[in-house]
Amino acid sequence: MVKRSILQITELGQLFEGYSEGLFTITRPLSNIEYENGTYGEIYVKPNKRLSKIFSSDRELLVLITNFPDQQQRTIHALKQQIDASLGRVETSLAVLVHADPDGNHKLKNWGREQGIAVLPISSIDSFSDKATFERNLLQDFFSNDPFDVTGPVSDDARFFGRRSEALDIARQLQSGQIRSSLGIRKIGKTSVLNRVLHEAKANHGAVCVMIDCSKDEIWAQTAPELLQSISDAVGRATRISPHYAEVESTTKSSRDLSNARRSLQQEVNSANGTVILFFDEVDYITPSSPTAREIWTENFNPFWRNLRAVTQEASRSNRNFSLFVCGVSSKWFREESVNGVENAVLSFIPEEYLSPLASNAIAAMIRSISKVAGLSFDDSTAEWIGYSCGNMPYWTRKACSYIHRHIDVRDRPCTVPRETAERLIGEFMEVEGAAIAEVALNHLFKVHPEIFDSAKSITDGNIHNKTEPLVSTLMRYGVVAERNGRIALASSMLFQGMQLYLQKRGSAEPSESIPEAAQSAALKLTIDEWADELALINATRNKLEKRMRALSLNFIKFTCLQDKSKGTALIRIQACVEKMRLDRLKHLPADDLVEKLLWSELVRLVEKEWGLFSPIFNDLRLFKEHSLVVNDRPDTHAKDADGADLAHYRRSLRWLEDAVHKASA
């Protein structure tokens, strides 16, 4: 059995060497290794110059060969072990894996990603037909993987950017018995930081760690005595096992008495051998602003924190290190002087510390590092601009870059993404996904901290505010607003789009105060309002028409270029319609970006020049030119007299063009 396995591995190794000739140089020939009763083959290769550029690495790559027909995660563990054993000789974040599993490509890539390794799977079933197929499968698998798309919290070195030193500092401070907090809007990275700190505390400090995920039903549904008893039970469990970690669950004990629950927790802390750290995540669920149990925690908030504070104070007097790390959105209940008519127990107990967006250079470094895996690269200014547009929020920025990744053809990579392309795609992202992501975060923030909404709306409306105002200062610490050129404004275009969507959903887009007017001018005001609505509708309709015509023109020309290359590339044909005085500034753009920069008159000229393509759509060139001329004469921007008849004429031309484009798209 073992001999047959070795023979199969040898055969796969020879196939790989033959088909990869010219792409890789063998620097260490095939050898067999054993891992968990399995036999694997191992080769070291040096990529050629082109592949080294694609992989953004000058080091050798490890090629692991396995003949198992059904791959398991241990293959990735074997791969990681061999990478570590190379002592830095081979690339640590990229490897080739030759396998014989019909369903192995997808599994191996996902498992590799979990370990921070970009796996290039080579299936012996369909990749060893010819060299062209081998190379295409190798690179397309590499570039089609979306390294930006992270759905949950991250904490491993491969995906944790910009806050490593901060997390290490917090872990050290918690080890010495301090109390820390991490507050911020949704998806800013609080849980990722918590997970990283938790890992450091367990692995490197040997602390007794207890996790309280307050968003779980069994946590927020408890009363103060019940939750204190549950925490006490978890501390006891964590103390008795290794590593010293436990998650809080529902208590099985009768715990209606706060004093008994507090004494039980105190006893467990005193019995622990070392520092005890409580990690609170989603703490808003156990505050008076709780989205699920407001009534319970309006009554139980003060009793719970008052007794927990008593345990920390007694632990300090007994020279025991008992620490808390509190994560959530709202800082409101850490600043209120009283809760439910009683002095606030956490006013001077939990520090008000915010998790700010990443620094611009850190977010740019994250973008450049991750994009290499997808065959994309950004210059420094473009990477910083993407981060700035997304408020330098790691999760938002990853989502934006994921959108860019999905809209750049794998066959065009590796490539440097021009600033113009990035701006176009980020603009689309804001419209399609970004505004909704930001709106969800703002909606949650205003639910748990409603007092700051009025200030946020006022800033959105362009009113002047001072950063010393308490609520404005809070918004700045959340990263929602920032000082720009001496003026307080929303911190990014994504936040602005999100705020607009939030206001639209809330029904507060209209000014909150009306300006009183004389009764005799009411009819005139109505006329002005109707006129403004009409112009706004026309503007929106024209923008949609223009966007659809750009996409239609580009697709038609690209398609004909594939059929007949004698007329030149799509780029050359589009450039022929650009005004000469503008061409020098735009000629460096690819076709997809250039078409977005065309003026309406240039877009019309493109259709006229390519009338052979577009005649089935618009049918009559004379009518097309007439209606296009009317649409170009914009009543909403030109300082000219216009009446209802003019608007009706304009709408008729818009409708004619819309109908033609709609039929072509149907």
N, C-alpha and C positions, 0 to 999 in steps of 0.2 A: 504493500500500500504506500509506504513511504517512498520506495524507489519510483513507483509510478508517478507520485506527486512531484518528485524532483525532476523526472523526465518531462512532465508537462510544463513545469516552471522553466526548465531549460529551453524548451521549444518556444514558449512565449517570449523569453528573453531574446532569443535569436530573431524572432519576428520583429520585436521592437527595435533591435539594433539595425536590422535591415531597412525597415521603413523610415526610421528616424535619421538615416544617413544624410548628411548635409545640414540637418537641423541641429543635431547634437554630436558632440565628440565624446566618446567613452573615455572617462578618466580613471575609472575603477571597474574592472570587469565583473561579470555576474558571480555572485557568491550566495550561498544558502544560509539562512538564519532560522532559528527556532524561537517561537513565542507562543506560550500557553498551549503547548502540544500541537502547534501548527507549524508548517514549513512555508517559508516565504523566500523569494529571490530579491536580491538587492544589487542595484547598479548605480554608480555615480556618473553623471554626464555634465558636460559644459555646453550651454546653449550657444548657438552662433550669435553674431553681433546683432542681427535683426531681432532674434528672440530675446536676447539680453535686454534690448531696448524695450520690447513689449513687456517683459517681466519686471523691468526696472531693477535688475539685479545683475551683478558681475560675478556672483558666486556659483558654485556647482549646484546641481539639483539632485535630489535623491529619487530614484525610480524604484518603487516597491512592486514586486510581481507576486500575484496570488492566483491560484487556480480553483479556489472554492466556488461552486456554482451558486451559492447563496451567501452573500457577504454579510458579516456581522460587524458591530462597532469595534470589536477587538482588532480588526485590520487597521483602523485609524490609531488605536493605542500602540500597535506594533510600529506603525509609521512614526508616531511621535517619539517612541523609545529610540528608534534608529537615528532620528534627527538629533536628539539630545546626545546620543553616543558619538556623533561625528565631531563634537566639541567645536562647533562653529564653522566647520569646513563647508557644509551645505546650507542652502537657504532654509531658514527656519519657518517661513510663512507660506512656502510654495513647494509642492512635490507632485510627481507623476505617479499614478497608480494604475498598473496594467492588471486587468481582472477578467474573469470569465462568467460573470453574473449578468444575465439578460436585463435585470432591473437594477444593476449596480451603480450606474452613473449618477442617478439622482440621490440615492442613499449616501454614497461616499462623499459627494460634494457637501451635502447637508451636515453629515457627521464631522467632516473636516472643518467646516465653518465654525462649528461649536467649539473646536479646539484651537481656533485661530489659524488654521492652515487652509490655503486655497488649493484644493485637490484638483488636478487635471486627470480625470478618469479616461483610460483608453480601454474600450471594450474589444476583446479579441474576436467578438462575434461580427462586428460591422466596421471596425476601423482598419483592419489589415487586408483591404482589398487593393488599394493602390496608394501611392505616396501623397497624391493630392487629397484624397479622402482622409488619410491619416492626419495631415497638417490642418485641414479644415476642422475636423472634429476636435483636434487638440486645442485650437485657438478659440473656436466658437464656444466650446464648453467653458473656457476660461473667462471670456468676456461676457457671456450671457448671464453669468452669476451676478446677482445684485448685492454687492457688499454693503450698500447703504441701508438696506431695508431691515431695520431692527424693530421688532414689535414690542418687546418687553424691556425691563431694566437690564443693564449690562454692568459687569464688574471686573471681567478678566482683562489682562493687560492688552490683549489684541484689539479690544473694542472700547476701552475706557480711556478717554482723552481729556486732558486739560485739568484734571482734578486729583491726580495721584497724590501729590504732596499734601494737598488739603485733607484728603482722606487719611493719610498716614498721621498727620498732626492730630486730627480728631481722635483717632484710635489711641494715640499716646496719651492724650489728655483724659480720655475716658478711663484708661488704665489707672490713672492716679486719683480717680474719684470725682472728676468734674462732671458738670451737667452742661450738655450742649444741645443746640437745636439747629434744624435746617428747614427753613420756610421758603416757599416759592410757589409760583403758579404751576398748574398741572403740566406734566411732561417736561419740566425743566431739568430733571435728573436727580430728584431727591432720593428716590428708592435705589437708583444706581449707586449713589454715594453711600447710602445706608448699607447696601449689600457689600460694598468694598470695605467699609469700616468694620462690619461684622466679620468678614473673612479675616481681616488683619487681627482683630481682637481674639478670634478663635485660634488661628494658625500660629501667630507669632507672639501672642501675649498670654495664652492659656487662660483667658478670662472665662467666667461663667456667664454665658450669653443667653438672654431670654428675649424672644421676639413676640411683640404684641401687634398684630395686624388689625387695626381698629375697624377696617372696612368689612371684616368678616361678620356675618350675622351673629355667630355665637359670642362675639366680643361686644359689639355695640348694644346688643339686647340685654346685657347684664347690668345690674345695679352696681353702685360703688362697692358695697361689701363683697358681692359676688366676684367682681373683677379683681379686687385685692386678693381674695382667696385663690382665684385662678392663677394669678401671678405667683403667689407663694408656692402653689403646687408645682408650677413650671420651674421655679428656682430649685426646688428640691429635686426634681427629676434631672435637671441639667447638672447638678452637683455630683450626682451618682454615676453619670455615664461619661464616656470619652469619645469624641470631643465634648466639652461641656456646653451643650446647646440644647435648648428645648423651645417649643412654640406654645404659647398660651392657648388653652382650650377651655371649654365649659367646665366649671368645677362640679364635682360629684358630691361635695360636702354641703351641708346646710350652713349658709354664711349670710345670715341677715344682720349679724352684729358687726359693726365696723371695728370695734375695739379688738374682738377676737381675730378678725381677718388681719388687722395691722400687726398684732402680736405674733401671729403665725408667720407673716412675711419677715418680721424682724428676726425671729428665731432662725429662719432659713438663711438669711443674710449672714448672721453671726456664725452659723455652722459651716458656711462655705469656705473652702480653702483657696483664697485669692479674691480678686476683684469680681463683683457682680455687676453686670451691665444690663439694663432694660432698654430695648429698642422699640420705640413707638413709631409705627408707620401709619399714615392716613389718620392722624390724631383728631382731625376735624369731626370724625364720626362720634367722638365722645366729648363734644363740646355743646353748649346751648345752640349752636348753629348747625347741629347734626342734620344731614339730609334724610336720615332714616329714623332717628330716635330723639327728636328735639325735646319732647316732654320729659323723657327719662333723664337726659343729661343736663337739662336746665336745673333739675332738682339734685342730681348726683354729682355734678361737676365739682363743686367746692368740697363736698365731703371726701371724694376720691383723692383729689390733689392735696388736700390738707393732711390727710393721713399718710399719703405717700411721702410728703415733705417731712412728716414726723419720723418716718423710718430712716430717711437720709440723714437727718440731724442726729438721731441716736447712733447711726452707724459711724458718723464722724466722731462722736464723743467716745466710741468704742474702738477707734483707730481701724475701722473697717472701710474699705473702698467700695462704695455703692454709687454707681453712676447711671445717668439717664441720657439717652439720645432721642430727641423728639423731632419727628418729621411730619409736615403737613402744609396746608395752604395758608390758612388764616392766622394772622398774628393778633387778631382782634382780642381774643380771650386771654392773651398774655399781657394785655395793656389796660384792660378794664379795671377800675378801682374796686368795683363790687359786682357780684353776680347773684341775682335773685335776692337782692337786699342784704347780702352778707359780704364782708371783706374778701376780695379775690385772693385765693390761696396761692396762685401761681404768678402774681404780679411781680414779685421779686425773686421768684423761684426758678422759672424757666426763662433763659435769656432770649431776647428777640433777635435771632440771627437769620439772615436771608441767604439763600443760595442764588447768587447772581448769575447772569449769562456769562458765557466764556469770554475771555479777552479775544480781540480780533485776530491776533497772531496765533492763538491756540485753536480757534475755529478754522482758520486757514490751513494750519498744519494738519488738522483732522481731515479736512476735505482732500488735501493733496495726498495724504497717506492712504486713505481708503480708495480714492479714485484710481490709484495705480493698479489695483487688483482688477478693475474693469476696463483697463486699457485707455483710460481717459487721463488727461492732465490739465491743470489750470495754472495760469501764472499767478503770482502773489496777489496782484491787485484784483483780479477776477474772483479768486477764492475769498478774499476779504469782503468783496462786494456781495457775494452770495450770502455769507454769514451775516453781514450788516442788514441785508434785506429781510432775513429771517430772525432778526433780533438777537443774533449770536446764541440762539437756543440750540443745543446739540440735536435734540430730537427733530425739531422743525427743519434744521439745516440738512439732516440726513434725508428727510422726506423730500425736500426740494432737489437734492442731488440724485435721489432715486428717480425722480421724474425726468431729470436730464438724462440719466442712464437709459431709461426706457425709450427715449425718443431720439437716440443717436444710434444709427445702424451699426450692428456688430461688425459688419463687413468693412466698415470704414476705419476700424481701429487697428493699431493705436493711433490716437490723434490728440492734438491740443484743442481744447474747446475755446473758440474765440469769444471775446467779451460780448459781441453782438448776439451770438447764439445763446450764450448764457442768459442775457437779458431777455431775449424772446421767450425762452423756455421757462424762466422763472416767472415772467409775466403770465404765461399760460398756467403755470402751477398755482399761482396766487388765485387765479380765477376758478380753477377746477377743484383744487384740494386745499390750498393754503389758508384761504379765508375761513373755511369750515373748521380747520384744525385750530386756528387762533380763536375762533368764536367759541368753541367748546371750552378752551382754557379760560377765557374771559367770563363766560357764563358761570363756570364753576367758582371762579374767584369772587364774582359779585354775589353769588348765593351765600357763600360762607363769610363774606366780608362786605355786606351791602353798603356800608357807609362811604366807601370810596368810589361808588359809581358816579355820583354827581360830579365829582372833580374830574374823573376820567372823561365823562361826556363833555364837560365844559372845555377841557383841553382839546378834545377831538373837534369841537366846533371852532377852534382857533382863538379862544379867549386867553388873555394873558394871566399867568399865575406865577407865584414865587416859589422857589424850591424849599423855602423855609416853612411853608404851610404844612401842617402835620400830615394831612391826607395826601398831599402832593409828594411829600417826602416818602411816605409809605409806598406810593405808586412807583417812585424812582427806585426804591430798594427791591421791589418786585421785578424791576426791569421793564415795566410796562411803558413808562415815560422816561425821557432823558432830556438833558439840556443841549440844545442845538443852536449854535450861533447866538447864545445869550437868551434863548427863548425855550420854554418848556413845551415839548411836543411828544407825540407817540414815538416810541423808540425805533420802530421799523415800519416799512410798508406793509408787511404781513400783519402786524398788530393793527394798523389803520384799516386794512381790509376786513380783519376780524371784527373790529369795533363797529364798522359800518354794517356788517351782517348782523351783529348782535342787536344794534339799534333797530334795524329793519324788522327782525323777529320780535323784538320787544314792543314795537309799535311806537318808538320814541324818536323816530328820525325827524319828525317835525319839531320846531322850536317849542320849548316848554311854556314860554310866555308869549302871549299875543300882544301886538301893539295896538292900543285903542285908536280908532279913527272916527272921523265925523260920519254921521249917518248918511249924509249926502254923497260920500265917496265910496259907499259900499258897492254900488254897481260897477264902478271903475275898477275896484280891487278884484272883483270877481272876473272881470274881463282880462286883467293882467295875469291872474292865476291860470285861467284857461289857456292864455297865449303861452305862458311858460310851460305848461303841461304839454301842449301841442309841439312846441319846439324840442322839448326833452324826448318825446316819443319819436319824432322824426330823426333826431340825432342817434338814438339807440338803434332804430331800424337801419339807418345808413351804415352804422358801424358793423352791424351783423352782416349786411349785404357785402360790404367791402371785405370782411374777413372770409366769407364764403367764396367770393370771386378770386381772392388771392390763392386759396387752397385749390380751387378748381383749375385755375390757370397753370399752377405749378404741376399738378398731377397730370393734366393733359399733355403738357410739353415734355415732362419726364417720360411718359409712356411712349410718345412718338419717337423720342430719342433712342429708346431701346429697339424700336422697329426700323428706324432709318437714321443712321448716324451722319449722313451726308450734309445735313443742315447745321451741324455743330452741336455742342453740348447744350444742356438746358441753361447753364450759366451764361454762355455766349448769347443765346437768343433773348434772354431777359435783359442782359446788359445793353443790347441794341435799342431798347426802349427807354433807357434812362437818359435824362437831360445831360448834355455834355459837361456842363458846369458842375454837376453833381457826381459824375461818374468817377472822377479821381478819388473821391472820398469813400466810394462804395465798392470799387472794383475788387477789393480784397475779400469781400464777403462771399460765402458759398451761396448757391442758388436758393436754398431754403430761407436764409436770412435776408438775402437781397430782395426777394419778392415781398417781404414784410416792410421794407423801407420804401417801396414804390409809392409815389404820389398817385392820387386818383387819376390824374391826366395821363400818367405813365402806364398805369394799369389798363386804361382804355386803349392807349397806343399799342400795348402788347396784344390785346385782343384783335385790333385792326390788322397788325402785321401778320398775325397768325390766323387770319380769318378762315382759312381753309379748315382749321381745327374747330373753330367756334361757330361756324355758320349753322351747323345742325342745332345749336343751342339757341342762338339769338335770331336766326332766320333772315332778318332784314338788316343790312348794315346801316342803311340810312336811319331807320328807327332807333337802332342801337346807339348811334352817335348823337341823335337828338335827345334821347332820354338821359344819356350819360352826361351831356352838357348841362341839362337842367339839374341833375343831381350834384354836379360840381359847383353850382351856384347856390351856396349854402346860406339859407335865410337866418340860421341860428348864430352865424359867426360874422357875416358881412354887415357893415353899417349901412343899411339901405332900407327904404320903405318897403313894406310887404303887407298884404291884406289877406283875408280869408281865401280869396280866389287864387292868390299866389301859392298858398299852402296846399290847396286842393290840387293845383297843377303839379306841384312838387311830389305830393303823395302818389299821384297817378304814374309819374315816371319811376318812382321807387318801386311801385307795385309791378310795373311791367318788367323791370330788371329782376325783381325778386321771383316772379313766376317763372321766368326763363331759367334762372339758376336752380330753382327748386326742382324743375322737371329734369334737369341734367343730373342732379344729385339723387333723385328718386330711384 
